[in-house]
Amino acid sequence: MKQNKNNRFAALLLALCMAVCCALPALAAPAASANIDLSRTGSMDVTLYDHQNDVPLRGGALTVYKVADVARTNGDLHFVYTADFTGCGIALGDLTDSTLASRLEAKLPARAAGTTHKISEQGIVSFDALPLGLYLVVQTENSKGYEAINSFLVSLPMADESGWLYTVDATPKVGAPTQEVTPPEPDKPSEPEKPSEPDKPTQPDTPDEPDNPDMPVDPNDPNRPVSPGTPDNPVNPGNPDNPVAPGNPDNPVAPGRPDGNALPQSGQLNWPIPFMACSGVLLFAVGWVLDRKEMLA
């Protein structure tokens, strides 16, 4: 009995888990489509550029055909074929299928109405104010020197990680060149502006005439210098060759008597000098002898 209760509890738990798992997609679908604004319009910019030769594709035309409208049923978004493609028998399942665009192009009726724009010199085509839906892009006129590109599909809006993109940039692979591609001629630089004429300089004011300077005193002629004055005759100096004779040293002025009061000398005696000298020598000798005798005694 207890085992039956356990089996019933396990079966109930498994059913509950399955119910939750089945409910997850139903909850996610409305949440994923809740942010889309079906009242808006979209735009598409297509760039055709030959990266191998580094030139844009010039000339030609692209045409877009609306394949399906965007619809929402019970919160789920899906495409609904337009009148031109109703009953074509092609399922819009995987939009990344590379053959889907060519198969839809093959089902394109002759009466289908599309929007055609010329390709600019920069290789760009813009389609604005397009109602939301799935579009088929076909090159209805080849670019000069290139084969037509392969048709492709564009969804407006396009889902992104951040939400929905209402402006889509497309860069399809260009067709093969049908002739040798020559790089475009560079744009001719514009002529520089002619420089303006410089302003004519104004006439400077005439300077005032300077006053006549005073005439200098007539200078002496440098070739005829002024003769210097004759120097004064100096007093005739004494003759150095005939100096004044000095006074006689043998007759000095007697001390105590001024020169003016000296008496005239009548003569001079020189004989006492040798006499007195001899007397002194004799007296010295006598004294020495006497002194010698005393010492010997």
Buried (B, 14 or more C-beta within 10 A) or exposed (E): EEEEEEEEEEEEEEEEEEEEEEEEEEEEBEEEBEEBEEEEEBBBBBBBBBEEBEBBBBBBBBBBBBBBBBEBEEBEBEBEBBEBBEEBEBEBEEEEBEEBBEEBBEBBEEEBEBBEBEBBEEBBBEBEEBEBBBBBBBBEEBBEBBEBBBBBBBBBBBEEEEEBBBEBEBEBEBBEBEEEBEEEEEEEEEEEEEEEEEEEEEEEEEEEEEEEEEEEEEEEEEEEEEEEEEEEEEEEEEEEEEEEEEEEEEEEEEEEEEEEEEEEEEEEEEEEEEEEEEEEEEEEEEEEEEEEEEEEE
